[in-house]
């Protein structure tokens, strides 16, 4: 699926997750220490990508902790597939932004399904 296309960097922001809110609140109360939230989000994002896209067809570059989101290098075809699968699998709204990093800033082109 889209393996011949060039991969681009996309940022994917997930909708409300009560477990994310609980762990974020717990982290804030403890002064920002601990990595339970980091591990939860990284696993959640890895599992979503693994169940949605073919192995080796993408490269997750990071999980964001300040928001429930992640950055991934995928093709344009995979973006549409990912959005549809997320909506069907977890009935969640998702915002996907094409990212371009240059000179220390990020330019975003935004799609969302709301």
Jmol script that loads the backbone (N, CA, C; Angstrom):
load data "model"
ATOM      1  N   UNK A   1       0.830  -1.181   0.000  1.00  0.00           N
ATOM      2  CA  UNK A   1       0.000   0.000   0.000  1.00  0.00           C
ATOM      3  C   UNK A   1       0.871   1.240   0.000  1.00  0.00           C
ATOM      4  N   UNK A   2       1.026   1.944  -1.090  1.00  0.00           N
ATOM      5  CA  UNK A   2       1.723   3.199  -1.155  1.00  0.00           C
ATOM      6  C   UNK A   2       3.211   3.121  -0.912  1.00  0.00           C
ATOM      7  N   UNK A   3       3.815   1.942  -1.022  1.00  0.00           N
ATOM      8  CA  UNK A   3       5.226   1.788  -0.678  1.00  0.00           C
ATOM      9  C   UNK A   3       6.144   2.466  -1.689  1.00  0.00           C
ATOM     10  N   UNK A   4       5.641   2.733  -2.913  1.00  0.00           N
ATOM     11  CA  UNK A   4       6.463   3.371  -3.931  1.00  0.00           C
ATOM     12  C   UNK A   4       6.447   4.890  -3.807  1.00  0.00           C
ATOM     13  N   UNK A   5       5.513   5.440  -3.043  1.00  0.00           N
ATOM     14  CA  UNK A   5       5.431   6.877  -2.846  1.00  0.00           C
ATOM     15  C   UNK A   5       6.467   7.325  -1.822  1.00  0.00           C
ATOM     16  N   UNK A   6       6.806   8.594  -1.910  1.00  0.00           N
ATOM     17  CA  UNK A   6       7.749   9.162  -0.945  1.00  0.00           C
ATOM     18  C   UNK A   6       7.026   9.422   0.381  1.00  0.00           C
ATOM     19  N   UNK A   7       7.688   9.091   1.457  1.00  0.00           N
ATOM     20  CA  UNK A   7       7.128   9.339   2.784  1.00  0.00           C
ATOM     21  C   UNK A   7       7.338  10.792   3.177  1.00  0.00           C
ATOM     22  N   UNK A   8       6.343  11.329   3.869  1.00  0.00           N
ATOM     23  CA  UNK A   8       6.434  12.675   4.412  1.00  0.00           C
ATOM     24  C   UNK A   8       6.123  12.608   5.896  1.00  0.00           C
ATOM     25  N   UNK A   9       6.507  13.648   6.616  1.00  0.00           N
ATOM     26  CA  UNK A   9       6.275  13.705   8.053  1.00  0.00           C
ATOM     27  C   UNK A   9       4.871  14.222   8.331  1.00  0.00           C
ATOM     28  N   UNK A  10       4.124  13.468   9.126  1.00  0.00           N
ATOM     29  CA  UNK A  10       2.786  13.868   9.545  1.00  0.00           C
ATOM     30  C   UNK A  10       2.706  13.828  11.064  1.00  0.00           C
ATOM     31  N   UNK A  11       1.960  14.773  11.619  1.00  0.00           N
ATOM     32  CA  UNK A  11       1.664  14.782  13.039  1.00  0.00           C
ATOM     33  C   UNK A  11       0.212  14.365  13.189  1.00  0.00           C
ATOM     34  N   UNK A  12      -0.053  13.401  14.066  1.00  0.00           N
ATOM     35  CA  UNK A  12      -1.396  12.880  14.287  1.00  0.00           C
ATOM     36  C   UNK A  12      -1.776  13.188  15.734  1.00  0.00           C
ATOM     37  N   UNK A  13      -2.904  13.881  15.905  1.00  0.00           N
ATOM     38  CA  UNK A  13      -3.379  14.261  17.231  1.00  0.00           C
ATOM     39  C   UNK A  13      -4.682  13.535  17.506  1.00  0.00           C
ATOM     40  N   UNK A  14      -4.720  12.796  18.587  1.00  0.00           N
ATOM     41  CA  UNK A  14      -5.870  11.967  18.931  1.00  0.00           C
ATOM     42  C   UNK A  14      -6.872  12.758  19.762  1.00  0.00           C
ATOM     43  N   UNK A  15      -8.098  12.282  19.757  1.00  0.00           N
ATOM     44  CA  UNK A  15      -9.171  12.894  20.527  1.00  0.00           C
ATOM     45  C   UNK A  15      -9.082  12.472  21.997  1.00  0.00           C
ATOM     46  N   UNK A  16     -10.023  12.917  22.777  1.00  0.00           N
ATOM     47  CA  UNK A  16     -10.077  12.681  24.217  1.00  0.00           C
ATOM     48  C   UNK A  16      -9.849  11.214  24.590  1.00  0.00           C
ATOM     49  N   UNK A  17      -8.974  11.003  25.552  1.00  0.00           N
ATOM     50  CA  UNK A  17      -8.689   9.682  26.101  1.00  0.00           C
ATOM     51  C   UNK A  17      -8.636   9.839  27.619  1.00  0.00           C
ATOM     52  N   UNK A  18      -9.595   9.270  28.350  1.00  0.00           N
ATOM     53  CA  UNK A  18      -9.622   9.451  29.807  1.00  0.00           C
ATOM     54  C   UNK A  18      -8.367   8.930  30.515  1.00  0.00           C
ATOM     55  N   UNK A  19      -7.755   7.871  29.990  1.00  0.00           N
ATOM     56  CA  UNK A  19      -6.534   7.342  30.609  1.00  0.00           C
ATOM     57  C   UNK A  19      -5.384   8.330  30.444  1.00  0.00           C
ATOM     58  N   UNK A  20      -5.301   8.970  29.280  1.00  0.00           N
ATOM     59  CA  UNK A  20      -4.286  10.013  29.058  1.00  0.00           C
ATOM     60  C   UNK A  20      -4.481  11.144  30.064  1.00  0.00           C
ATOM     61  N   UNK A  21      -5.726  11.601  30.234  1.00  0.00           N
ATOM     62  CA  UNK A  21      -5.999  12.684  31.189  1.00  0.00           C
ATOM     63  C   UNK A  21      -5.635  12.289  32.613  1.00  0.00           C
ATOM     64  N   UNK A  22      -5.955  11.042  32.993  1.00  0.00           N
ATOM     65  CA  UNK A  22      -5.643  10.577  34.347  1.00  0.00           C
ATOM     66  C   UNK A  22      -4.137  10.549  34.575  1.00  0.00           C
ATOM     67  N   UNK A  23      -3.397   9.992  33.635  1.00  0.00           N
ATOM     68  CA  UNK A  23      -1.938   9.902  33.781  1.00  0.00           C
ATOM     69  C   UNK A  23      -1.286  11.280  33.724  1.00  0.00           C
ATOM     70  N   UNK A  24      -1.808  12.162  32.892  1.00  0.00           N
ATOM     71  CA  UNK A  24      -1.259  13.517  32.810  1.00  0.00           C
ATOM     72  C   UNK A  24      -1.479  14.268  34.108  1.00  0.00           C
ATOM     73  N   UNK A  25      -2.653  14.111  34.693  1.00  0.00           N
ATOM     74  CA  UNK A  25      -2.960  14.753  35.973  1.00  0.00           C
ATOM     75  C   UNK A  25      -2.051  14.200  37.075  1.00  0.00           C
ATOM     76  N   UNK A  26      -1.865  12.896  37.083  1.00  0.00           N
ATOM     77  CA  UNK A  26      -0.989  12.248  38.062  1.00  0.00           C
ATOM     78  C   UNK A  26       0.448  12.751  37.920  1.00  0.00           C
ATOM     79  N   UNK A  27       0.896  12.898  36.677  1.00  0.00           N
ATOM     80  CA  UNK A  27       2.253  13.387  36.400  1.00  0.00           C
ATOM     81  C   UNK A  27       2.417  14.825  36.893  1.00  0.00           C
ATOM     82  N   UNK A  28       1.395  15.660  36.661  1.00  0.00           N
ATOM     83  CA  UNK A  28       1.438  17.061  37.079  1.00  0.00           C
ATOM     84  C   UNK A  28       1.504  17.169  38.601  1.00  0.00           C
ATOM     85  N   UNK A  29       0.747  16.341  39.288  1.00  0.00           N
ATOM     86  CA  UNK A  29       0.739  16.356  40.750  1.00  0.00           C
ATOM     87  C   UNK A  29       2.085  15.942  41.328  1.00  0.00           C
ATOM     88  N   UNK A  30       2.816  15.081  40.591  1.00  0.00           N
ATOM     89  CA  UNK A  30       4.121  14.611  41.072  1.00  0.00           C
ATOM     90  C   UNK A  30       5.257  15.499  40.585  1.00  0.00           C
ATOM     91  N   UNK A  31       4.926  16.627  39.974  1.00  0.00           N
ATOM     92  CA  UNK A  31       5.966  17.547  39.535  1.00  0.00           C
ATOM     93  C   UNK A  31       6.612  17.169  38.219  1.00  0.00           C
ATOM     94  N   UNK A  32       5.926  16.396  37.404  1.00  0.00           N
ATOM     95  CA  UNK A  32       6.451  16.072  36.081  1.00  0.00           C
ATOM     96  C   UNK A  32       7.437  14.928  36.054  1.00  0.00           C
ATOM     97  N   UNK A  33       7.591  14.209  37.157  1.00  0.00           N
ATOM     98  CA  UNK A  33       8.548  13.096  37.192  1.00  0.00           C
ATOM     99  C   UNK A  33       7.853  11.782  36.868  1.00  0.00           C
ATOM    100  N   UNK A  34       8.595  10.840  36.424  1.00  0.00           N
ATOM    101  CA  UNK A  34       8.059   9.520  36.090  1.00  0.00           C
ATOM    102  C   UNK A  34       7.773   9.421  34.620  1.00  0.00           C
ATOM    103  N   UNK A  35       7.709   8.193  34.152  1.00  0.00           N
ATOM    104  CA  UNK A  35       7.522   8.015  32.716  1.00  0.00           C
ATOM    105  C   UNK A  35       6.308   7.154  32.375  1.00  0.00           C
ATOM    106  N   UNK A  36       5.380   6.991  33.316  1.00  0.00           N
ATOM    107  CA  UNK A  36       4.197   6.173  33.070  1.00  0.00           C
ATOM    108  C   UNK A  36       3.378   6.719  31.891  1.00  0.00           C
ATOM    109  N   UNK A  37       3.196   8.033  31.842  1.00  0.00           N
ATOM    110  CA  UNK A  37       2.467   8.647  30.741  1.00  0.00           C
ATOM    111  C   UNK A  37       3.213   8.460  29.423  1.00  0.00           C
ATOM    112  N   UNK A  38       4.518   8.666  29.446  1.00  0.00           N
ATOM    113  CA  UNK A  38       5.334   8.495  28.237  1.00  0.00           C
ATOM    114  C   UNK A  38       5.186   7.078  27.684  1.00  0.00           C
ATOM    115  N   UNK A  39       5.293   6.094  28.551  1.00  0.00           N
ATOM    116  CA  UNK A  39       5.180   4.693  28.128  1.00  0.00           C
ATOM    117  C   UNK A  39       3.793   4.373  27.604  1.00  0.00           C
ATOM    118  N   UNK A  40       2.762   4.877  28.297  1.00  0.00           N
ATOM    119  CA  UNK A  40       1.389   4.630  27.874  1.00  0.00           C
ATOM    120  C   UNK A  40       1.162   5.156  26.458  1.00  0.00           C
ATOM    121  N   UNK A  41       1.561   6.412  26.211  1.00  0.00           N
ATOM    122  CA  UNK A  41       1.340   7.011  24.902  1.00  0.00           C
ATOM    123  C   UNK A  41       2.161   6.332  23.813  1.00  0.00           C
ATOM    124  N   UNK A  42       3.413   6.034  24.102  1.00  0.00           N
ATOM    125  CA  UNK A  42       4.253   5.383  23.107  1.00  0.00           C
ATOM    126  C   UNK A  42       3.662   4.031  22.697  1.00  0.00           C
ATOM    127  N   UNK A  43       3.224   3.250  23.676  1.00  0.00           N
ATOM    128  CA  UNK A  43       2.606   1.946  23.380  1.00  0.00           C
ATOM    129  C   UNK A  43       1.302   2.108  22.604  1.00  0.00           C
ATOM    130  N   UNK A  44       0.487   3.064  23.039  1.00  0.00           N
ATOM    131  CA  UNK A  44      -0.804   3.307  22.379  1.00  0.00           C
ATOM    132  C   UNK A  44      -0.587   3.673  20.909  1.00  0.00           C
ATOM    133  N   UNK A  45       0.336   4.574  20.650  1.00  0.00           N
ATOM    134  CA  UNK A  45       0.602   5.016  19.286  1.00  0.00           C
ATOM    135  C   UNK A  45       1.228   3.885  18.457  1.00  0.00           C
ATOM    136  N   UNK A  46       2.159   3.134  19.056  1.00  0.00           N
ATOM    137  CA  UNK A  46       2.774   1.997  18.355  1.00  0.00           C
ATOM    138  C   UNK A  46       1.730   0.961  17.968  1.00  0.00           C
ATOM    139  N   UNK A  47       0.824   0.640  18.893  1.00  0.00           N
ATOM    140  CA  UNK A  47      -0.210  -0.356  18.626  1.00  0.00           C
ATOM    141  C   UNK A  47      -1.166   0.115  17.539  1.00  0.00           C
ATOM    142  N   UNK A  48      -1.532   1.387  17.567  1.00  0.00           N
ATOM    143  CA  UNK A  48      -2.414   1.927  16.541  1.00  0.00           C
ATOM    144  C   UNK A  48      -1.777   1.802  15.156  1.00  0.00           C
ATOM    145  N   UNK A  49      -0.531   2.200  15.049  1.00  0.00           N
ATOM    146  CA  UNK A  49       0.160   2.112  13.763  1.00  0.00           C
ATOM    147  C   UNK A  49       0.334   0.660  13.324  1.00  0.00           C
ATOM    148  N   UNK A  50       0.695  -0.218  14.259  1.00  0.00           N
ATOM    149  CA  UNK A  50       0.933  -1.628  13.929  1.00  0.00           C
ATOM    150  C   UNK A  50      -0.336  -2.324  13.455  1.00  0.00           C
ATOM    151  N   UNK A  51      -1.485  -1.939  13.985  1.00  0.00           N
ATOM    152  CA  UNK A  51      -2.739  -2.573  13.572  1.00  0.00           C
ATOM    153  C   UNK A  51      -3.365  -1.887  12.367  1.00  0.00           C
ATOM    154  N   UNK A  52      -2.796  -0.766  11.948  1.00  0.00           N
ATOM    155  CA  UNK A  52      -3.376   0.004  10.853  1.00  0.00           C
ATOM    156  C   UNK A  52      -2.555  -0.070   9.575  1.00  0.00           C
ATOM    157  N   UNK A  53      -1.222  -0.025   9.693  1.00  0.00           N
ATOM    158  CA  UNK A  53      -0.349   0.041   8.520  1.00  0.00           C
ATOM    159  C   UNK A  53       0.557  -1.182   8.445  1.00  0.00           C
ATOM    160  N   UNK A  54       1.039  -1.468   7.265  1.00  0.00           N
ATOM    161  CA  UNK A  54       1.914  -2.616   7.064  1.00  0.00           C
ATOM    162  C   UNK A  54       3.259  -2.396   7.766  1.00  0.00           C
ATOM    163  N   UNK A  55       3.804  -3.443   8.388  1.00  0.00           N
ATOM    164  CA  UNK A  55       5.117  -3.314   9.031  1.00  0.00           C
ATOM    165  C   UNK A  55       6.166  -2.848   8.022  1.00  0.00           C
ATOM    166  N   UNK A  56       7.007  -1.926   8.446  1.00  0.00           N
ATOM    167  CA  UNK A  56       8.070  -1.417   7.591  1.00  0.00           C
ATOM    168  C   UNK A  56       7.633  -0.337   6.612  1.00  0.00           C
ATOM    169  N   UNK A  57       6.330  -0.045   6.552  1.00  0.00           N
ATOM    170  CA  UNK A  57       5.847   0.964   5.601  1.00  0.00           C
ATOM    171  C   UNK A  57       5.785   2.362   6.205  1.00  0.00           C
ATOM    172  N   UNK A  58       6.142   2.481   7.485  1.00  0.00           N
ATOM    173  CA  UNK A  58       6.089   3.766   8.168  1.00  0.00           C
ATOM    174  C   UNK A  58       7.243   3.860   9.154  1.00  0.00           C
ATOM    175  N   UNK A  59       7.475   5.069   9.644  1.00  0.00           N
ATOM    176  CA  UNK A  59       8.506   5.291  10.655  1.00  0.00           C
ATOM    177  C   UNK A  59       7.975   6.288  11.672  1.00  0.00           C
ATOM    178  N   UNK A  60       7.565   5.799  12.850  1.00  0.00           N
ATOM    179  CA  UNK A  60       7.126   6.716  13.904  1.00  0.00           C
ATOM    180  C   UNK A  60       8.370   7.381  14.477  1.00  0.00           C
ATOM    181  N   UNK A  61       8.399   8.699  14.460  1.00  0.00           N
ATOM    182  CA  UNK A  61       9.589   9.407  14.913  1.00  0.00           C
ATOM    183  C   UNK A  61       9.498   9.845  16.363  1.00  0.00           C
ATOM    184  N   UNK A  62       8.280  10.069  16.868  1.00  0.00           N
ATOM    185  CA  UNK A  62       8.138  10.436  18.277  1.00  0.00           C
ATOM    186  C   UNK A  62       6.694  10.388  18.712  1.00  0.00           C
ATOM    187  N   UNK A  63       6.501  10.239  20.032  1.00  0.00           N
ATOM    188  CA  UNK A  63       5.195  10.414  20.654  1.00  0.00           C
ATOM    189  C   UNK A  63       5.260  11.700  21.453  1.00  0.00           C
ATOM    190  N   UNK A  64       4.203  12.477  21.357  1.00  0.00           N
ATOM    191  CA  UNK A  64       4.124  13.733  22.100  1.00  0.00           C
ATOM    192  C   UNK A  64       3.418  13.484  23.422  1.00  0.00           C
ATOM    193  N   UNK A  65       3.874  14.137  24.479  1.00  0.00           N
ATOM    194  CA  UNK A  65       3.275  13.939  25.792  1.00  0.00           C
ATOM    195  C   UNK A  65       2.376  15.109  26.175  1.00  0.00           C
ATOM    196  N   UNK A  66       2.707  16.304  25.739  1.00  0.00           N
ATOM    197  CA  UNK A  66       1.908  17.475  26.103  1.00  0.00           C
ATOM    198  C   UNK A  66       0.508  17.397  25.503  1.00  0.00           C
ATOM    199  N   UNK A  67       0.389  16.695  24.378  1.00  0.00           N
ATOM    200  CA  UNK A  67      -0.898  16.361  23.764  1.00  0.00           C
ATOM    201  C   UNK A  67      -0.825  14.884  23.402  1.00  0.00           C
ATOM    202  N   UNK A  68      -1.978  14.263  23.206  1.00  0.00           N
ATOM    203  CA  UNK A  68      -2.000  12.862  22.793  1.00  0.00           C
ATOM    204  C   UNK A  68      -1.792  12.818  21.292  1.00  0.00           C
ATOM    205  N   UNK A  69      -0.534  12.728  20.877  1.00  0.00           N
ATOM    206  CA  UNK A  69      -0.232  12.738  19.462  1.00  0.00           C
ATOM    207  C   UNK A  69       1.122  12.135  19.177  1.00  0.00           C
ATOM    208  N   UNK A  70       1.409  11.979  17.892  1.00  0.00           N
ATOM    209  CA  UNK A  70       2.691  11.410  17.493  1.00  0.00           C
ATOM    210  C   UNK A  70       3.061  11.903  16.110  1.00  0.00           C
ATOM    211  N   UNK A  71       4.322  11.761  15.766  1.00  0.00           N
ATOM    212  CA  UNK A  71       4.819  12.093  14.434  1.00  0.00           C
ATOM    213  C   UNK A  71       5.190  10.792  13.744  1.00  0.00           C
ATOM    214  N   UNK A  72       4.855  10.720  12.451  1.00  0.00           N
ATOM    215  CA  UNK A  72       5.119   9.503  11.688  1.00  0.00           C
ATOM    216  C   UNK A  72       5.436   9.878  10.243  1.00  0.00           C
ATOM    217  N   UNK A  73       6.371   9.159   9.662  1.00  0.00           N
ATOM    218  CA  UNK A  73       6.688   9.341   8.246  1.00  0.00           C
ATOM    219  C   UNK A  73       5.914   8.287   7.463  1.00  0.00           C
ATOM    220  N   UNK A  74       4.952   8.766   6.646  1.00  0.00           N
ATOM    221  CA  UNK A  74       4.102   7.891   5.853  1.00  0.00           C
ATOM    222  C   UNK A  74       3.810   8.553   4.508  1.00  0.00           C
ATOM    223  N   UNK A  75       3.186   7.791   3.613  1.00  0.00           N
ATOM    224  CA  UNK A  75       2.816   8.314   2.295  1.00  0.00           C
ATOM    225  C   UNK A  75       1.443   8.979   2.363  1.00  0.00           C
ATOM    226  N   UNK A  76       1.106   9.730   1.326  1.00  0.00           N
ATOM    227  CA  UNK A  76      -0.207  10.374   1.260  1.00  0.00           C
ATOM    228  C   UNK A  76      -1.339   9.347   1.323  1.00  0.00           C
ATOM    229  N   UNK A  77      -1.189   8.229   0.631  1.00  0.00           N
ATOM    230  CA  UNK A  77      -2.212   7.179   0.663  1.00  0.00           C
ATOM    231  C   UNK A  77      -2.406   6.631   2.074  1.00  0.00           C
ATOM    232  N   UNK A  78      -1.315   6.471   2.796  1.00  0.00           N
ATOM    233  CA  UNK A  78      -1.402   5.937   4.152  1.00  0.00           C
ATOM    234  C   UNK A  78      -2.104   6.904   5.099  1.00  0.00           C
ATOM    235  N   UNK A  79      -1.990   8.200   4.854  1.00  0.00           N
ATOM    236  CA  UNK A  79      -2.665   9.193   5.693  1.00  0.00           C
ATOM    237  C   UNK A  79      -4.165   8.968   5.668  1.00  0.00           C
ATOM    238  N   UNK A  80      -4.730   8.849   4.481  1.00  0.00           N
ATOM    239  CA  UNK A  80      -6.173   8.647   4.356  1.00  0.00           C
ATOM    240  C   UNK A  80      -6.599   7.334   4.995  1.00  0.00           C
ATOM    241  N   UNK A  81      -5.827   6.295   4.757  1.00  0.00           N
ATOM    242  CA  UNK A  81      -6.125   4.985   5.341  1.00  0.00           C
ATOM    243  C   UNK A  81      -6.076   5.054   6.868  1.00  0.00           C
ATOM    244  N   UNK A  82      -5.075   5.725   7.403  1.00  0.00           N
ATOM    245  CA  UNK A  82      -4.923   5.860   8.851  1.00  0.00           C
ATOM    246  C   UNK A  82      -6.114   6.588   9.459  1.00  0.00           C
ATOM    247  N   UNK A  83      -6.540   7.683   8.843  1.00  0.00           N
ATOM    248  CA  UNK A  83      -7.684   8.449   9.363  1.00  0.00           C
ATOM    249  C   UNK A  83      -8.939   7.578   9.380  1.00  0.00           C
ATOM    250  N   UNK A  84      -9.223   6.897   8.283  1.00  0.00           N
ATOM    251  CA  UNK A  84     -10.416   6.054   8.206  1.00  0.00           C
ATOM    252  C   UNK A  84     -10.365   4.951   9.250  1.00  0.00           C
ATOM    253  N   UNK A  85      -9.221   4.287   9.396  1.00  0.00           N
ATOM    254  CA  UNK A  85      -9.087   3.196  10.363  1.00  0.00           C
ATOM    255  C   UNK A  85      -9.248   3.690  11.800  1.00  0.00           C
ATOM    256  N   UNK A  86      -8.687   4.846  12.113  1.00  0.00           N
ATOM    257  CA  UNK A  86      -8.807   5.376  13.476  1.00  0.00           C
ATOM    258  C   UNK A  86     -10.270   5.665  13.786  1.00  0.00           C
ATOM    259  N   UNK A  87     -10.973   6.262  12.853  1.00  0.00           N
ATOM    260  CA  UNK A  87     -12.388   6.580  13.072  1.00  0.00           C
ATOM    261  C   UNK A  87     -13.187   5.293  13.277  1.00  0.00           C
ATOM    262  N   UNK A  88     -12.936   4.277  12.465  1.00  0.00           N
ATOM    263  CA  UNK A  88     -13.674   3.021  12.574  1.00  0.00           C
ATOM    264  C   UNK A  88     -13.277   2.212  13.801  1.00  0.00           C
ATOM    265  N   UNK A  89     -11.975   2.149  14.091  1.00  0.00           N
ATOM    266  CA  UNK A  89     -11.487   1.285  15.167  1.00  0.00           C
ATOM    267  C   UNK A  89     -11.852   1.815  16.542  1.00  0.00           C
ATOM    268  N   UNK A  90     -11.598   3.089  16.759  1.00  0.00           N
ATOM    269  CA  UNK A  90     -11.792   3.606  18.114  1.00  0.00           C
ATOM    270  C   UNK A  90     -12.801   4.733  18.163  1.00  0.00           C
ATOM    271  N   UNK A  91     -13.522   4.927  17.055  1.00  0.00           N
ATOM    272  CA  UNK A  91     -14.559   5.937  16.980  1.00  0.00           C
ATOM    273  C   UNK A  91     -14.080   7.279  17.530  1.00  0.00           C
ATOM    274  N   UNK A  92     -12.896   7.665  17.127  1.00  0.00           N
ATOM    275  CA  UNK A  92     -12.293   8.887  17.644  1.00  0.00           C
ATOM    276  C   UNK A  92     -12.103   9.911  16.542  1.00  0.00           C
ATOM    277  N   UNK A  93     -12.158  11.149  16.936  1.00  0.00           N
ATOM    278  CA  UNK A  93     -11.787  12.210  16.014  1.00  0.00           C
ATOM    279  C   UNK A  93     -10.269  12.280  16.005  1.00  0.00           C
ATOM    280  N   UNK A  94      -9.739  12.594  14.869  1.00  0.00           N
ATOM    281  CA  UNK A  94      -8.294  12.680  14.743  1.00  0.00           C
ATOM    282  C   UNK A  94      -7.969  13.879  13.868  1.00  0.00           C
ATOM    283  N   UNK A  95      -6.922  14.569  14.203  1.00  0.00           N
ATOM    284  CA  UNK A  95      -6.426  15.663  13.387  1.00  0.00           C
ATOM    285  C   UNK A  95      -5.067  15.247  12.860  1.00  0.00           C
ATOM    286  N   UNK A  96      -4.877  15.367  11.556  1.00  0.00           N
ATOM    287  CA  UNK A  96      -3.616  14.991  10.932  1.00  0.00           C
ATOM    288  C   UNK A  96      -3.041  16.225  10.254  1.00  0.00           C
ATOM    289  N   UNK A  97      -1.779  16.488  10.519  1.00  0.00           N
ATOM    290  CA  UNK A  97      -1.100  17.653   9.962  1.00  0.00           C
ATOM    291  C   UNK A  97       0.141  17.217   9.223  1.00  0.00           C
ATOM    292  N   UNK A  98       0.314  17.726   8.009  1.00  0.00           N
ATOM    293  CA  UNK A  98       1.565  17.474   7.295  1.00  0.00           C
ATOM    294  C   UNK A  98       2.582  18.443   7.868  1.00  0.00           C
ATOM    295  N   UNK A  99       3.710  17.916   8.296  1.00  0.00           N
ATOM    296  CA  UNK A  99       4.714  18.754   8.936  1.00  0.00           C
ATOM    297  C   UNK A  99       5.927  18.953   8.072  1.00  0.00           C
ATOM    298  N   UNK A 100       6.469  20.121   8.150  1.00  0.00           N
ATOM    299  CA  UNK A 100       7.719  20.410   7.471  1.00  0.00           C
ATOM    300  C   UNK A 100       8.599  21.140   8.469  1.00  0.00           C
ATOM    301  N   UNK A 101       9.705  20.524   8.811  1.00  0.00           N
ATOM    302  CA  UNK A 101      10.592  21.099   9.815  1.00  0.00           C
ATOM    303  C   UNK A 101      11.744  21.787   9.108  1.00  0.00           C
ATOM    304  N   UNK A 102      11.880  23.080   9.373  1.00  0.00           N
ATOM    305  CA  UNK A 102      12.994  23.830   8.802  1.00  0.00           C
ATOM    306  C   UNK A 102      13.328  24.989   9.723  1.00  0.00           C
ATOM    307  N   UNK A 103      14.568  25.245   9.895  1.00  0.00           N
ATOM    308  CA  UNK A 103      15.044  26.369  10.710  1.00  0.00           C
ATOM    309  C   UNK A 103      14.446  26.362  12.106  1.00  0.00           C
ATOM    310  N   UNK A 104      14.261  25.181  12.674  1.00  0.00           N
ATOM    311  CA  UNK A 104      13.774  25.076  14.040  1.00  0.00           C
ATOM    312  C   UNK A 104      12.286  25.301  14.204  1.00  0.00           C
ATOM    313  N   UNK A 105      11.533  25.468  13.117  1.00  0.00           N
ATOM    314  CA  UNK A 105      10.086  25.641  13.235  1.00  0.00           C
ATOM    315  C   UNK A 105       9.383  24.532  12.464  1.00  0.00           C
ATOM    316  N   UNK A 106       8.102  24.370  12.740  1.00  0.00           N
ATOM    317  CA  UNK A 106       7.311  23.342  12.072  1.00  0.00           C
ATOM    318  C   UNK A 106       6.149  24.021  11.361  1.00  0.00           C
ATOM    319  N   UNK A 107       6.035  23.810  10.054  1.00  0.00           N
ATOM    320  CA  UNK A 107       4.905  24.312   9.281  1.00  0.00           C
ATOM    321  C   UNK A 107       3.910  23.170   9.149  1.00  0.00           C
ATOM    322  N   UNK A 108       2.630  23.447   9.432  1.00  0.00           N
ATOM    323  CA  UNK A 108       1.630  22.389   9.415  1.00  0.00           C
ATOM    324  C   UNK A 108       0.506  22.699   8.438  1.00  0.00           C
ATOM    325  N   UNK A 109       0.099  21.675   7.696  1.00  0.00           N
ATOM    326  CA  UNK A 109      -1.093  21.717   6.860  1.00  0.00           C
ATOM    327  C   UNK A 109      -2.062  20.738   7.524  1.00  0.00           C
ATOM    328  N   UNK A 110      -3.253  21.205   7.889  1.00  0.00           N
ATOM    329  CA  UNK A 110      -4.116  20.434   8.768  1.00  0.00           C
ATOM    330  C   UNK A 110      -5.305  19.823   8.038  1.00  0.00           C
ATOM    331  N   UNK A 111      -5.575  18.527   8.334  1.00  0.00           N
ATOM    332  CA  UNK A 111      -6.819  17.856   7.957  1.00  0.00           C
ATOM    333  C   UNK A 111      -7.437  17.391   9.261  1.00  0.00           C
ATOM    334  N   UNK A 112      -8.754  17.434   9.363  1.00  0.00           N
ATOM    335  CA  UNK A 112      -9.393  16.781  10.503  1.00  0.00           C
ATOM    336  C   UNK A 112     -10.736  16.240  10.066  1.00  0.00           C
ATOM    337  N   UNK A 113     -11.259  15.318  10.857  1.00  0.00           N
ATOM    338  CA  UNK A 113     -12.489  14.644  10.491  1.00  0.00           C
ATOM    339  C   UNK A 113     -13.670  15.098  11.322  1.00  0.00           C
ATOM    340  N   UNK A 114     -13.552  16.228  11.969  1.00  0.00           N
ATOM    341  CA  UNK A 114     -14.659  16.709  12.821  1.00  0.00           C
ATOM    342  C   UNK A 114     -15.704  17.415  12.000  1.00  0.00           C
TER     343      UNK A 114
END
end "model"
wireframe off; spacefill off
backbone 0.3
color backbone group
